[in-house]
Amino acid sequence: MFRYFSILVVCLLMLTGMGCRKPAQQNSKLYLYNWTYYTPDALVAQFEKETGIDVVIDNFASNEEMFAKIMAGGNEGYDLIFPSSDYTAIMIKLGLLTELDHTMIPNLKYLSPLFREKADYDPAFRYSVPYFMGSSGIAVNTQRAPAGYERTWDIFSDIRMAGSMSMLDDMREVMGAALKHLGYSGNSIDRDQLQQAADLINTKWKPNLVKFDSESFGKAFSRGEFVVVHAYPENVFAEISKEKWSSIDFFIPPEGGMMYIDNMVIPKGSRNLEAAHAFINFIHEPKNYAVFLDTFSLPPTTNTGAAAFMKTEQPFFSIEDLSHSDNISDLGSDLELYNQLWQVIRYH
């Protein structure tokens, strides 16, 4: 009887949080809404194994797509969403997010000083925890590009590669690239500076582009359809075998680009709050975060403990490469200035 009583006590202790525990859920599924390519299968499998919770993932290609779905009522179908910082700020202002319980996320202690410096949209992490802080850049197929191409944003002015280049179908990324190239803030709200950026895109860059593309540029680049793409490196390299990586020149232009901070947030309406918190904490366990970084050959910009577990020796870019980049900020009503110019850039 004493042995059975002891076993019962141990079980009760495990259920009340002593040692590792599986989150007690009303629903055995955790619904994620994340960017395409962005959730390593190995980590999902490990989380499912450790918790017994099935992870269901839907993908989006842009913040605008994600936000439109959430505003149409999609927040009730997801437990964890991965918006970038500007849209995180918007969702906080609109009251769309659930406040986080930090006692359930002890791995917050591993957040990097650089990230803490940049996270002005939610400095106390009341509603968001970073997934990754990185930057877009430019990928060049060196086997097909002409000699002496410029390693700045003005590569898109190179008429020698007209008809073989693409830029992201993302207003803030493209406008930000032009602003940075002109020496301005990527979050500028100065009308004259924005007009200069739009003129640069319309007269110098756009005539050489095949299209603006945020969904298929990785696959298209791997098939040889493009020689130069404005890209997130993980999307490009995921489509190309490692033995061919040496033929790709990926760089963040020295004038800087547009940084992104993608976050994990819990929407109001989530039915699996405990599992959502558990997933956030799981991701930021250093050995798990190292798997995420190694999967995409990314640098440890967000988590201070991951470097010790990483196998990747040369990430696609370094933390130093972000030194001149600007984080995409929520511009509030001034965003309309960008929208007006983008309509002309994108559709005329």
Secondary structure, 3 states (H helix, E strand, C coil): CHHHHHHHHHHHHHHCCCCCCCCCCCCCEEEEEEECCCCCHHHHHHHHHHHCCEEEEEEECCHHHHHHHHHCCHHHHCCEECCEHHHHHHHHHCCCECCCCHHHCHHHHHECHHHHHHCCCCCCCCCCEEEEEEECEEEEECCCCCCCCCCCHHHHHCHHHCCCEEECCCHHHHHHHHHHHCCCCCCCCCHHHHHHHHHHHHHHHHHHEEEECCCCHHHHHHCCCCCEEEECHHHHHCCCCHHHHHHEEEECCCCCCEEEEEEEECECCCCCHHHHHHHHHHHCCHHHHHHHHHHHCCCCCCECCHHHHCCCCCCCCCHHHHCCCEECCCCHHHHHHHHHHHHHHHHC
